[in-house]
Amino acid sequence: MIDRISPEARSANMRAIRSTGMKPEMVVRKLAHRLGYRFRLHRHDLPGRPDLVFPGRKKIIFVHGCFWHQHSKIGCKLSRTPKSNQEYWLPKLERNARRDKEKLEMLEELGWDVLVVWECSTKDEIELIKILNEFLD
């Protein structure tokens, strides 16, 4: 597929993508709060700057975008591999996945329980409630 905008405009679009406060993260945050769980956000002193930290429970939740973190679940339509500029995208996405794995292992070595909530799983609120309650109780 040919990109219909200039490289400069595409670069500006990509720079505008934020790393925190995106819709999937907000869904998880609002739901966890509504269920009565209290948490801290993006603790800089922990590897990977987790999205939600429950210090008293020693639990952490990361909310990962299926594309950016390459969700490997069969049937996830959000994690497709880019068709164009693969020499750029494939190594970048592989580095993201490798970094995620390293940070998760570091947190587990520090004694934290870690849950990764994928963007595609934030669509089903009932299932997400079940996942959060099982992990946090």
N, CA, C and O atoms as CSV, one atom per row, in Angstrom:
chain,resi,resn,atom,element,x,y,z
A,1,MET,N,N,0.839,-1.175,0.000
A,1,MET,CA,C,0.000,0.000,0.000
A,1,MET,C,C,0.887,1.241,0.000
A,1,MET,O,O,1.836,1.340,0.778
A,2,ILE,N,N,0.575,2.155,-0.854
A,2,ILE,CA,C,1.353,3.381,-0.984
A,2,ILE,C,C,0.860,4.386,0.054
A,2,ILE,O,O,-0.341,4.579,0.243
A,3,ASP,N,N,1.817,5.013,0.716
A,3,ASP,CA,C,1.476,6.037,1.701
A,3,ASP,C,C,1.017,7.282,0.957
A,3,ASP,O,O,1.714,7.755,0.059
A,4,ARG,N,N,-0.130,7.815,1.313
A,4,ARG,CA,C,-0.726,8.940,0.595
A,4,ARG,C,C,-0.285,10.301,1.122
A,4,ARG,O,O,-0.670,11.333,0.573
A,5,ILE,N,N,0.517,10.311,2.180
A,5,ILE,CA,C,0.991,11.594,2.694
A,5,ILE,C,C,2.515,11.626,2.642
A,5,ILE,O,O,3.170,10.591,2.521
A,6,SER,N,N,3.048,12.800,2.734
A,6,SER,CA,C,4.501,12.968,2.617
A,6,SER,C,C,5.211,12.348,3.819
A,6,SER,O,O,4.611,12.195,4.883
A,7,PRO,N,N,6.488,11.991,3.653
A,7,PRO,CA,C,7.251,11.450,4.790
A,7,PRO,C,C,7.292,12.410,5.978
A,7,PRO,O,O,7.292,11.973,7.129
A,8,GLU,N,N,7.325,13.705,5.705
A,8,GLU,CA,C,7.347,14.685,6.796
A,8,GLU,C,C,6.030,14.668,7.575
A,8,GLU,O,O,6.028,14.719,8.805
A,9,ALA,N,N,4.917,14.596,6.852
A,9,ALA,CA,C,3.607,14.555,7.510
A,9,ALA,C,C,3.441,13.249,8.282
A,9,ALA,O,O,2.901,13.247,9.388
A,10,ARG,N,N,3.904,12.132,7.704
A,10,ARG,CA,C,3.825,10.841,8.389
A,10,ARG,C,C,4.657,10.886,9.668
A,10,ARG,O,O,4.226,10.390,10.709
A,11,SER,N,N,5.837,11.473,9.591
A,11,SER,CA,C,6.699,11.588,10.761
A,11,SER,C,C,6.020,12.409,11.856
A,11,SER,O,O,6.090,12.058,13.034
A,12,ALA,N,N,5.370,13.491,11.467
A,12,ALA,CA,C,4.654,14.321,12.447
A,12,ALA,C,C,3.513,13.537,13.090
A,12,ALA,O,O,3.286,13.645,14.295
A,13,ASN,N,N,2.797,12.748,12.289
A,13,ASN,CA,C,1.719,11.913,12.828
A,13,ASN,C,C,2.257,10.920,13.850
A,13,ASN,O,O,1.675,10.745,14.921
A,14,MET,N,N,3.362,10.274,13.520
A,14,MET,CA,C,3.927,9.260,14.410
A,14,MET,C,C,4.447,9.900,15.700
A,14,MET,O,O,4.328,9.301,16.769
A,15,ARG,N,N,5.014,11.094,15.620
A,15,ARG,CA,C,5.501,11.788,16.819
A,15,ARG,C,C,4.361,12.150,17.760
A,15,ARG,O,O,4.563,12.270,18.968
A,16,ALA,N,N,3.169,12.323,17.210
A,16,ALA,CA,C,2.021,12.726,18.022
A,16,ALA,C,C,1.431,11.570,18.830
A,16,ALA,O,O,0.592,11.797,19.702
A,17,ILE,N,N,1.851,10.346,18.558
A,17,ILE,CA,C,1.331,9.195,19.289
A,17,ILE,C,C,1.939,9.183,20.684
A,17,ILE,O,O,3.158,9.143,20.845
A,18,ARG,N,N,1.070,9.220,21.689
A,18,ARG,CA,C,1.533,9.269,23.074
A,18,ARG,C,C,1.763,7.859,23.608
A,18,ARG,O,O,1.256,6.882,23.056
A,19,SER,N,N,2.534,7.768,24.688
A,19,SER,CA,C,2.814,6.456,25.268
A,19,SER,C,C,1.956,6.174,26.492
A,19,SER,O,O,1.904,5.029,26.942
A,20,THR,N,N,1.283,7.175,27.044
A,20,THR,CA,C,0.431,6.957,28.207
A,20,THR,C,C,-0.917,7.615,27.984
A,20,THR,O,O,-1.049,8.532,27.174
A,21,GLY,N,N,-1.911,7.139,28.705
A,21,GLY,CA,C,-3.235,7.739,28.641
A,21,GLY,C,C,-4.023,7.409,27.393
A,21,GLY,O,O,-4.981,8.109,27.066
A,22,MET,N,N,-3.642,6.365,26.693
A,22,MET,CA,C,-4.371,5.973,25.496
A,22,MET,C,C,-5.664,5.262,25.896
A,22,MET,O,O,-5.822,4.862,27.049
A,23,LYS,N,N,-6.584,5.107,24.952
A,23,LYS,CA,C,-7.904,4.564,25.256
A,23,LYS,C,C,-7.857,3.216,25.972
A,23,LYS,O,O,-8.539,3.069,26.986
A,24,PRO,N,N,-7.086,2.213,25.503
A,24,PRO,CA,C,-7.078,0.930,26.221
A,24,PRO,C,C,-6.620,1.073,27.676
A,24,PRO,O,O,-7.176,0.441,28.574
A,25,GLU,N,N,-5.605,1.905,27.897
A,25,GLU,CA,C,-5.135,2.120,29.271
A,25,GLU,C,C,-6.217,2.791,30.107
A,25,GLU,O,O,-6.423,2.418,31.262
A,26,MET,N,N,-6.902,3.761,29.550
A,26,MET,CA,C,-7.954,4.458,30.287
A,26,MET,C,C,-9.110,3.517,30.624
A,26,MET,O,O,-9.703,3.629,31.697
A,27,VAL,N,N,-9.434,2.598,29.726
A,27,VAL,CA,C,-10.487,1.613,29.994
A,27,VAL,C,C,-10.111,0.783,31.215
A,27,VAL,O,O,-10.932,0.589,32.111
A,28,VAL,N,N,-8.875,0.293,31.255
A,28,VAL,CA,C,-8.424,-0.539,32.374
A,28,VAL,C,C,-8.382,0.286,33.657
A,28,VAL,O,O,-8.822,-0.183,34.706
A,29,ARG,N,N,-7.867,1.493,33.586
A,29,ARG,CA,C,-7.783,2.348,34.776
A,29,ARG,C,C,-9.161,2.636,35.360
A,29,ARG,O,O,-9.366,2.499,36.566
A,30,LYS,N,N,-10.099,3.032,34.519
A,30,LYS,CA,C,-11.443,3.355,35.002
A,30,LYS,C,C,-12.131,2.134,35.586
A,30,LYS,O,O,-12.811,2.222,36.609
A,31,LEU,N,N,-11.952,0.994,34.931
A,31,LEU,CA,C,-12.583,-0.230,35.411
A,31,LEU,C,C,-11.979,-0.676,36.744
A,31,LEU,O,O,-12.715,-1.044,37.660
A,32,ALA,N,N,-10.661,-0.647,36.863
A,32,ALA,CA,C,-10.007,-1.034,38.120
A,32,ALA,C,C,-10.463,-0.111,39.250
A,32,ALA,O,O,-10.729,-0.573,40.360
A,33,HIS,N,N,-10.551,1.166,38.977
A,33,HIS,CA,C,-10.990,2.122,39.999
A,33,HIS,C,C,-12.442,1.862,40.383
A,33,HIS,O,O,-12.788,1.884,41.564
A,34,ARG,N,N,-13.292,1.617,39.386
A,34,ARG,CA,C,-14.705,1.338,39.648
A,34,ARG,C,C,-14.883,0.077,40.489
A,34,ARG,O,O,-15.820,-0.017,41.282
A,35,LEU,N,N,-13.978,-0.896,40.314
A,35,LEU,CA,C,-14.034,-2.137,41.093
A,35,LEU,C,C,-13.468,-1.958,42.501
A,35,LEU,O,O,-13.509,-2.886,43.309
A,36,GLY,N,N,-12.946,-0.778,42.793
A,36,GLY,CA,C,-12.468,-0.498,44.141
A,36,GLY,C,C,-10.977,-0.674,44.341
A,36,GLY,O,O,-10.497,-0.576,45.471
A,37,TYR,N,N,-10.237,-0.930,43.288
A,37,TYR,CA,C,-8.787,-1.094,43.397
A,37,TYR,C,C,-8.115,0.267,43.253
A,37,TYR,O,O,-8.460,1.049,42.366
A,38,ARG,N,N,-7.163,0.539,44.122
A,38,ARG,CA,C,-6.419,1.796,44.055
A,38,ARG,C,C,-4.995,1.512,43.619
A,38,ARG,O,O,-4.410,0.497,43.999
A,39,PHE,N,N,-4.449,2.397,42.831
A,39,PHE,CA,C,-3.167,2.123,42.184
A,39,PHE,C,C,-2.391,3.404,41.969
A,39,PHE,O,O,-2.915,4.507,42.122
A,40,ARG,N,N,-1.147,3.236,41.615
A,40,ARG,CA,C,-0.265,4.330,41.219
A,40,ARG,C,C,-0.015,4.187,39.720
A,40,ARG,O,O,-0.118,3.095,39.160
A,41,LEU,N,N,0.315,5.308,39.083
A,41,LEU,CA,C,0.533,5.305,37.638
A,41,LEU,C,C,1.999,5.491,37.289
A,41,LEU,O,O,2.688,6.327,37.875
A,42,HIS,N,N,2.468,4.706,36.333
A,42,HIS,CA,C,3.753,4.923,35.658
A,42,HIS,C,C,4.919,5.188,36.606
A,42,HIS,O,O,5.610,6.199,36.476
A,43,ARG,N,N,5.136,4.300,37.540
A,43,ARG,CA,C,6.221,4.495,38.503
A,43,ARG,C,C,7.567,4.453,37.791
A,43,ARG,O,O,7.928,3.445,37.183
A,44,HIS,N,N,8.291,5.538,37.871
A,44,HIS,CA,C,9.578,5.671,37.185
A,44,HIS,C,C,10.675,4.836,37.830
A,44,HIS,O,O,11.694,4.560,37.196
A,45,ASP,N,N,10.480,4.433,39.080
A,45,ASP,CA,C,11.516,3.667,39.771
A,45,ASP,C,C,11.436,2.174,39.483
A,45,ASP,O,O,12.255,1.407,39.990
A,46,LEU,N,N,10.465,1.746,38.676
A,46,LEU,CA,C,10.320,0.331,38.331
A,46,LEU,C,C,10.664,0.113,36.861
A,46,LEU,O,O,10.390,0.973,36.024
A,47,PRO,N,N,11.262,-1.033,36.545
A,47,PRO,CA,C,11.607,-1.321,35.151
A,47,PRO,C,C,10.373,-1.282,34.251
A,47,PRO,O,O,9.337,-1.862,34.577
A,48,GLY,N,N,10.493,-0.603,33.132
A,48,GLY,CA,C,9.424,-0.560,32.148
A,48,GLY,C,C,8.332,0.458,32.417
A,48,GLY,O,O,7.381,0.551,31.640
A,49,ARG,N,N,8.440,1.232,33.504
A,49,ARG,CA,C,7.401,2.208,33.873
A,49,ARG,C,C,6.004,1.620,33.725
A,49,ARG,O,O,5.265,2.011,32.821
A,50,PRO,N,N,5.628,0.686,34.597
A,50,PRO,CA,C,4.329,0.013,34.477
A,50,PRO,C,C,3.164,0.998,34.445
A,50,PRO,O,O,3.219,2.066,35.055
A,51,ASP,N,N,2.105,0.619,33.719
A,51,ASP,CA,C,0.937,1.487,33.589
A,51,ASP,C,C,0.192,1.632,34.912
A,51,ASP,O,O,-0.131,2.747,35.321
A,52,LEU,N,N,-0.084,0.516,35.583
A,52,LEU,CA,C,-0.769,0.541,36.870
A,52,LEU,C,C,0.052,-0.260,37.870
A,52,LEU,O,O,0.461,-1.386,37.586
A,53,VAL,N,N,0.290,0.320,39.036
A,53,VAL,CA,C,1.064,-0.344,40.087
A,53,VAL,C,C,0.205,-0.387,41.341
A,53,VAL,O,O,-0.331,0.631,41.780
A,54,PHE,N,N,0.082,-1.576,41.908
A,54,PHE,CA,C,-0.662,-1.800,43.142
A,54,PHE,C,C,0.354,-2.163,44.220
A,54,PHE,O,O,0.574,-3.346,44.481
A,55,PRO,N,N,0.982,-1.159,44.856
A,55,PRO,CA,C,2.114,-1.414,45.751
A,55,PRO,C,C,1.793,-2.345,46.913
A,55,PRO,O,O,2.603,-3.211,47.246
A,56,GLY,N,N,0.628,-2.184,47.536
A,56,GLY,CA,C,0.277,-3.025,48.680
A,56,GLY,C,C,0.079,-4.480,48.308
A,56,GLY,O,O,0.298,-5.371,49.128
A,57,ARG,N,N,-0.329,-4.721,47.089
A,57,ARG,CA,C,-0.565,-6.088,46.605
A,57,ARG,C,C,0.664,-6.661,45.902
A,57,ARG,O,O,0.724,-7.855,45.606
A,58,LYS,N,N,1.652,-5.784,45.635
A,58,LYS,CA,C,2.874,-6.160,44.900
A,58,LYS,C,C,2.499,-6.703,43.513
A,58,LYS,O,O,3.016,-7.725,43.063
A,59,LYS,N,N,1.584,-5.984,42.856
A,59,LYS,CA,C,1.100,-6.385,41.531
A,59,LYS,C,C,1.190,-5.208,40.573
A,59,LYS,O,O,1.086,-4.041,40.953
A,60,ILE,N,N,1.390,-5.574,39.313
A,60,ILE,CA,C,1.577,-4.580,38.252
A,60,ILE,C,C,0.747,-4.982,37.043
A,60,ILE,O,O,0.623,-6.164,36.721
A,61,ILE,N,N,0.182,-3.982,36.378
A,61,ILE,CA,C,-0.527,-4.223,35.118
A,61,ILE,C,C,0.083,-3.337,34.038
A,61,ILE,O,O,0.223,-2.125,34.203
A,62,PHE,N,N,0.439,-3.977,32.932
A,62,PHE,CA,C,0.817,-3.267,31.719
A,62,PHE,C,C,-0.357,-3.364,30.759
A,62,PHE,O,O,-0.966,-4.426,30.637
A,63,VAL,N,N,-0.683,-2.278,30.079
A,63,VAL,CA,C,-1.694,-2.296,29.027
A,63,VAL,C,C,-0.943,-2.095,27.722
A,63,VAL,O,O,-0.423,-1.014,27.447
A,64,HIS,N,N,-0.894,-3.161,26.919
A,64,HIS,CA,C,-0.106,-3.138,25.686
A,64,HIS,C,C,-1.002,-2.990,24.461
A,64,HIS,O,O,-2.037,-3.646,24.349
A,65,GLY,N,N,-0.588,-2.124,23.551
A,65,GLY,CA,C,-1.226,-2.039,22.247
A,65,GLY,C,C,-0.815,-3.256,21.428
A,65,GLY,O,O,0.364,-3.606,21.375
A,66,CYS,N,N,-1.775,-3.887,20.801
A,66,CYS,CA,C,-1.507,-5.136,20.075
A,66,CYS,C,C,-0.497,-4.938,18.945
A,66,CYS,O,O,0.341,-5.809,18.714
A,67,PHE,N,N,-0.562,-3.812,18.239
A,67,PHE,CA,C,0.384,-3.565,17.149
A,67,PHE,C,C,1.779,-3.294,17.692
A,67,PHE,O,O,2.736,-3.954,17.290
A,68,TRP,N,N,1.906,-2.335,18.595
A,68,TRP,CA,C,3.225,-1.886,19.049
A,68,TRP,C,C,3.985,-2.952,19.818
A,68,TRP,O,O,5.215,-2.976,19.800
A,69,HIS,N,N,3.262,-3.830,20.490
A,69,HIS,CA,C,3.919,-4.854,21.305
A,69,HIS,C,C,3.760,-6.248,20.701
A,69,HIS,O,O,4.108,-7.244,21.335
A,70,GLN,N,N,3.234,-6.320,19.478
A,70,GLN,CA,C,3.126,-7.547,18.692
A,70,GLN,C,C,2.444,-8.685,19.446
A,70,GLN,O,O,3.066,-9.695,19.773
A,71,HIS,N,N,1.156,-8.499,19.714
A,71,HIS,CA,C,0.343,-9.522,20.357
A,71,HIS,C,C,0.327,-10.757,19.464
A,71,HIS,O,O,-0.001,-10.673,18.280
A,72,SER,N,N,0.680,-11.892,20.033
A,72,SER,CA,C,0.831,-13.105,19.223
A,72,SER,C,C,-0.402,-14.003,19.250
A,72,SER,O,O,-0.367,-15.099,18.691
A,73,LYS,N,N,-1.487,-13.569,19.883
A,73,LYS,CA,C,-2.698,-14.380,19.945
A,73,LYS,C,C,-3.263,-14.569,18.540
A,73,LYS,O,O,-3.415,-13.612,17.781
A,74,ILE,N,N,-3.565,-15.805,18.215
A,74,ILE,CA,C,-4.161,-16.090,16.911
A,74,ILE,C,C,-5.536,-15.430,16.857
A,74,ILE,O,O,-6.348,-15.580,17.770
A,75,GLY,N,N,-5.777,-14.715,15.795
A,75,GLY,CA,C,-7.057,-14.053,15.620
A,75,GLY,C,C,-7.076,-12.597,16.051
A,75,GLY,O,O,-8.079,-11.912,15.852
A,76,CYS,N,N,-5.991,-12.111,16.636
A,76,CYS,CA,C,-5.942,-10.693,17.017
A,76,CYS,C,C,-5.727,-9.879,15.741
A,76,CYS,O,O,-4.669,-9.945,15.115
A,77,LYS,N,N,-6.740,-9.119,15.376
A,77,LYS,CA,C,-6.680,-8.350,14.133
A,77,LYS,C,C,-5.891,-7.057,14.271
A,77,LYS,O,O,-5.592,-6.402,13.273
A,78,LEU,N,N,-5.554,-6.687,15.500
A,78,LEU,CA,C,-4.858,-5.423,15.726
A,78,LEU,C,C,-3.342,-5.550,15.651
A,78,LEU,O,O,-2.638,-4.540,15.656
A,79,SER,N,N,-2.831,-6.778,15.582
A,79,SER,CA,C,-1.373,-6.959,15.639
A,79,SER,C,C,-0.758,-7.325,14.294
A,79,SER,O,O,0.291,-7.967,14.243
A,80,ARG,N,N,-1.388,-6.931,13.236
A,80,ARG,CA,C,-0.869,-7.296,11.917
A,80,ARG,C,C,0.506,-6.666,11.659
A,80,ARG,O,O,0.836,-5.604,12.188
A,81,THR,N,N,1.279,-7.345,10.844
A,81,THR,CA,C,2.613,-6.875,10.486
A,81,THR,C,C,2.495,-5.882,9.330
A,81,THR,O,O,1.769,-6.141,8.370
A,82,PRO,N,N,3.187,-4.767,9.406
A,82,PRO,CA,C,3.120,-3.792,8.312
A,82,PRO,C,C,3.590,-4.401,6.991
A,82,PRO,O,O,4.527,-5.198,6.954
A,83,LYS,N,N,2.928,-4.012,5.925
A,83,LYS,CA,C,3.282,-4.528,4.600
A,83,LYS,C,C,4.386,-3.686,3.959
A,83,LYS,O,O,5.178,-4.193,3.164
A,84,SER,N,N,4.435,-2.406,4.307
A,84,SER,CA,C,5.443,-1.542,3.699
A,84,SER,C,C,6.543,-1.230,4.704
A,84,SER,O,O,6.342,-1.289,5.917
A,85,ASN,N,N,7.698,-0.901,4.170
A,85,ASN,CA,C,8.854,-0.494,4.969
A,85,ASN,C,C,9.198,-1.514,6.057
A,85,ASN,O,O,9.488,-1.154,7.197
A,86,GLN,N,N,9.158,-2.783,5.681
A,86,GLN,CA,C,9.398,-3.847,6.656
A,86,GLN,C,C,10.813,-3.832,7.214
A,86,GLN,O,O,11.033,-4.271,8.342
A,87,GLU,N,N,11.775,-3.336,6.445
A,87,GLU,CA,C,13.148,-3.284,6.963
A,87,GLU,C,C,13.248,-2.341,8.162
A,87,GLU,O,O,14.166,-2.468,8.972
A,88,TYR,N,N,12.323,-1.411,8.280
A,88,TYR,CA,C,12.268,-0.533,9.454
A,88,TYR,C,C,11.400,-1.152,10.557
A,88,TYR,O,O,11.823,-1.254,11.708
A,89,TRP,N,N,10.171,-1.567,10.184
A,89,TRP,CA,C,9.188,-1.988,11.170
A,89,TRP,C,C,9.514,-3.299,11.864
A,89,TRP,O,O,9.364,-3.402,13.081
A,90,LEU,N,N,9.954,-4.296,11.122
A,90,LEU,CA,C,10.179,-5.605,11.751
A,90,LEU,C,C,11.212,-5.547,12.868
A,90,LEU,O,O,10.933,-6.035,13.963
A,91,PRO,N,N,12.406,-4.966,12.641
A,91,PRO,CA,C,13.358,-4.877,13.758
A,91,PRO,C,C,12.825,-4.037,14.922
A,91,PRO,O,O,13.063,-4.366,16.084
A,92,LYS,N,N,12.111,-2.962,14.618
A,92,LYS,CA,C,11.569,-2.104,15.677
A,92,LYS,C,C,10.581,-2.875,16.545
A,92,LYS,O,O,10.665,-2.831,17.773
A,93,LEU,N,N,9.652,-3.577,15.916
A,93,LEU,CA,C,8.647,-4.321,16.670
A,93,LEU,C,C,9.267,-5.494,17.426
A,93,LEU,O,O,8.827,-5.824,18.528
A,94,GLU,N,N,10.290,-6.127,16.838
A,94,GLU,CA,C,11.001,-7.201,17.543
A,94,GLU,C,C,11.728,-6.656,18.773
A,94,GLU,O,O,11.739,-7.300,19.822
A,95,ARG,N,N,12.331,-5.477,18.649
A,95,ARG,CA,C,12.991,-4.845,19.811
A,95,ARG,C,C,11.979,-4.540,20.908
A,95,ARG,O,O,12.256,-4.746,22.090
A,96,ASN,N,N,10.808,-4.050,20.516
A,96,ASN,CA,C,9.764,-3.774,21.509
A,96,ASN,C,C,9.398,-5.041,22.274
A,96,ASN,O,O,9.327,-5.032,23.503
A,97,ALA,N,N,9.167,-6.129,21.544
A,97,ALA,CA,C,8.779,-7.388,22.185
A,97,ALA,C,C,9.896,-7.911,23.082
A,97,ALA,O,O,9.630,-8.402,24.179
A,98,ARG,N,N,11.132,-7.810,22.630
A,98,ARG,CA,C,12.277,-8.269,23.431
A,98,ARG,C,C,12.415,-7.426,24.704
A,98,ARG,O,O,12.646,-7.961,25.789
A,99,ARG,N,N,12.273,-6.119,24.562
A,99,ARG,CA,C,12.349,-5.223,25.727
A,99,ARG,C,C,11.226,-5.525,26.719
A,99,ARG,O,O,11.453,-5.535,27.929
A,100,ASP,N,N,10.012,-5.773,26.212
A,100,ASP,CA,C,8.890,-6.115,27.093
A,100,ASP,C,C,9.211,-7.358,27.918
A,100,ASP,O,O,8.968,-7.395,29.124
A,101,LYS,N,N,9.754,-8.362,27.261
A,101,LYS,CA,C,10.091,-9.617,27.948
A,101,LYS,C,C,11.144,-9.374,29.024
A,101,LYS,O,O,11.026,-9.885,30.137
A,102,GLU,N,N,12.168,-8.597,28.696
A,102,GLU,CA,C,13.235,-8.300,29.662
A,102,GLU,C,C,12.688,-7.555,30.876
A,102,GLU,O,O,13.027,-7.894,32.010
A,103,LYS,N,N,11.855,-6.554,30.656
A,103,LYS,CA,C,11.299,-5.772,31.767
A,103,LYS,C,C,10.396,-6.633,32.638
A,103,LYS,O,O,10.420,-6.520,33.863
A,104,LEU,N,N,9.603,-7.489,32.013
A,104,LEU,CA,C,8.729,-8.381,32.766
A,104,LEU,C,C,9.548,-9.311,33.657
A,104,LEU,O,O,9.208,-9.516,34.822
A,105,GLU,N,N,10.632,-9.875,33.109
A,105,GLU,CA,C,11.500,-10.756,33.896
A,105,GLU,C,C,12.157,-9.999,35.046
A,105,GLU,O,O,12.279,-10.535,36.147
A,106,MET,N,N,12.579,-8.764,34.806
A,106,MET,CA,C,13.192,-7.956,35.865
A,106,MET,C,C,12.198,-7.705,36.999
A,106,MET,O,O,12.558,-7.801,38.173
A,107,LEU,N,N,10.971,-7.389,36.657
A,107,LEU,CA,C,9.954,-7.131,37.676
A,107,LEU,C,C,9.649,-8.389,38.484
A,107,LEU,O,O,9.481,-8.327,39.702
A,108,GLU,N,N,9.580,-9.529,37.798
A,108,GLU,CA,C,9.322,-10.784,38.509
A,108,GLU,C,C,10.474,-11.125,39.449
A,108,GLU,O,O,10.248,-11.637,40.545
A,109,GLU,N,N,11.708,-10.845,39.026
A,109,GLU,CA,C,12.861,-11.068,39.902
A,109,GLU,C,C,12.806,-10.171,41.138
A,109,GLU,O,O,13.316,-10.539,42.196
A,110,LEU,N,N,12.191,-9.001,41.006
A,110,LEU,CA,C,12.041,-8.083,42.137
A,110,LEU,C,C,10.850,-8.457,43.029
A,110,LEU,O,O,10.587,-7.792,44.032
A,111,GLY,N,N,10.134,-9.523,42.658
A,111,GLY,CA,C,9.031,-10.003,43.487
A,111,GLY,C,C,7.653,-9.486,43.122
A,111,GLY,O,O,6.712,-9.642,43.900
A,112,TRP,N,N,7.516,-8.877,41.963
A,112,TRP,CA,C,6.226,-8.357,41.523
A,112,TRP,C,C,5.488,-9.407,40.699
A,112,TRP,O,O,6.104,-10.148,39.934
A,113,ASP,N,N,4.157,-9.469,40.857
A,113,ASP,CA,C,3.304,-10.248,39.960
A,113,ASP,C,C,2.891,-9.305,38.838
A,113,ASP,O,O,2.495,-8.167,39.090
A,114,VAL,N,N,2.984,-9.781,37.600
A,114,VAL,CA,C,2.745,-8.910,36.447
A,114,VAL,C,C,1.639,-9.487,35.568
A,114,VAL,O,O,1.618,-10.682,35.276
A,115,LEU,N,N,0.731,-8.623,35.157
A,115,LEU,CA,C,-0.321,-8.970,34.212
A,115,LEU,C,C,-0.198,-8.044,33.012
A,115,LEU,O,O,-0.040,-6.833,33.164
A,116,VAL,N,N,-0.271,-8.622,31.820
A,116,VAL,CA,C,-0.316,-7.824,30.596
A,116,VAL,C,C,-1.744,-7.891,30.065
A,116,VAL,O,O,-2.258,-8.970,29.772
A,117,VAL,N,N,-2.375,-6.735,29.945
A,117,VAL,CA,C,-3.704,-6.641,29.350
A,117,VAL,C,C,-3.505,-6.117,27.936
A,117,VAL,O,O,-2.942,-5.042,27.733
A,118,TRP,N,N,-3.975,-6.890,26.962
A,118,TRP,CA,C,-3.811,-6.510,25.561
A,118,TRP,C,C,-4.962,-5.630,25.112
A,118,TRP,O,O,-6.090,-5.764,25.586
A,119,GLU,N,N,-4.663,-4.740,24.203
A,119,GLU,CA,C,-5.639,-3.791,23.674
A,119,GLU,C,C,-6.921,-4.491,23.223
A,119,GLU,O,O,-8.018,-4.006,23.503
A,120,CYS,N,N,-6.798,-5.616,22.535
A,120,CYS,CA,C,-7.979,-6.305,22.016
A,120,CYS,C,C,-8.860,-6.856,23.140
A,120,CYS,O,O,-10.061,-7.039,22.941
A,121,SER,N,N,-8.288,-7.121,24.310
A,121,SER,CA,C,-9.087,-7.666,25.409
A,121,SER,C,C,-9.814,-6.578,26.194
A,121,SER,O,O,-10.608,-6.888,27.082
A,122,THR,N,N,-9.557,-5.316,25.883
A,122,THR,CA,C,-10.265,-4.234,26.577
A,122,THR,C,C,-11.640,-3.989,25.972
A,122,THR,O,O,-12.407,-3.177,26.490
A,123,LYS,N,N,-11.957,-4.673,24.893
A,123,LYS,CA,C,-13.240,-4.481,24.219
A,123,LYS,C,C,-14.384,-5.185,24.960
A,123,LYS,O,O,-15.531,-4.745,24.884
A,124,ASP,N,N,-14.076,-6.281,25.679
A,124,ASP,CA,C,-15.085,-7.073,26.385
A,124,ASP,C,C,-15.002,-6.760,27.879
A,124,ASP,O,O,-14.169,-7.320,28.592
A,125,GLU,N,N,-15.872,-5.859,28.346
A,125,GLU,CA,C,-15.791,-5.387,29.733
A,125,GLU,C,C,-16.029,-6.507,30.738
A,125,GLU,O,O,-15.355,-6.559,31.767
A,126,ILE,N,N,-16.965,-7.398,30.463
A,126,ILE,CA,C,-17.267,-8.486,31.405
A,126,ILE,C,C,-16.057,-9.392,31.575
A,126,ILE,O,O,-15.712,-9.766,32.696
A,127,GLU,N,N,-15.418,-9.743,30.483
A,127,GLU,CA,C,-14.216,-10.584,30.557
A,127,GLU,C,C,-13.076,-9.840,31.249
A,127,GLU,O,O,-12.323,-10.437,32.019
A,128,LEU,N,N,-12.949,-8.564,30.983
A,128,LEU,CA,C,-11.894,-7.766,31.606
A,128,LEU,C,C,-12.102,-7.666,33.118
A,128,LEU,O,O,-11.135,-7.718,33.877
A,129,ILE,N,N,-13.346,-7.524,33.561
A,129,ILE,CA,C,-13.643,-7.513,34.998
A,129,ILE,C,C,-13.180,-8.817,35.631
A,129,ILE,O,O,-12.562,-8.818,36.695
A,130,LYS,N,N,-13.483,-9.917,34.970
A,130,LYS,CA,C,-13.080,-11.238,35.479
A,130,LYS,C,C,-11.554,-11.331,35.583
A,130,LYS,O,O,-11.025,-11.797,36.592
A,131,ILE,N,N,-10.860,-10.892,34.548
A,131,ILE,CA,C,-9.390,-10.942,34.528
A,131,ILE,C,C,-8.810,-10.091,35.656
A,131,ILE,O,O,-7.918,-10.538,36.377
A,132,LEU,N,N,-9.310,-8.875,35.809
A,132,LEU,CA,C,-8.796,-7.979,36.849
A,132,LEU,C,C,-9.058,-8.535,38.246
A,132,LEU,O,O,-8.165,-8.530,39.093
A,133,ASN,N,N,-10.281,-9.016,38.489
A,133,ASN,CA,C,-10.597,-9.564,39.808
A,133,ASN,C,C,-9.744,-10.785,40.133
A,133,ASN,O,O,-9.261,-10.920,41.257
A,134,GLU,N,N,-9.555,-11.673,39.164
A,134,GLU,CA,C,-8.722,-12.865,39.397
A,134,GLU,C,C,-7.289,-12.471,39.719
A,134,GLU,O,O,-6.672,-13.056,40.609
A,135,PHE,N,N,-6.762,-11.500,39.016
A,135,PHE,CA,C,-5.372,-11.098,39.220
A,135,PHE,C,C,-5.186,-10.331,40.524
A,135,PHE,O,O,-4.203,-10.546,41.233
A,136,LEU,N,N,-6.110,-9.446,40.845
A,136,LEU,CA,C,-5.909,-8.537,41.976
A,136,LEU,C,C,-6.406,-9.077,43.317
A,136,LEU,O,O,-6.022,-8.549,44.361
A,137,ASP,N,N,-7.237,-10.098,43.320
A,137,ASP,CA,C,-7.708,-10.669,44.599
A,137,ASP,C,C,-6.775,-11.721,45.141
A,137,ASP,O,O,-7.034,-12.289,46.202
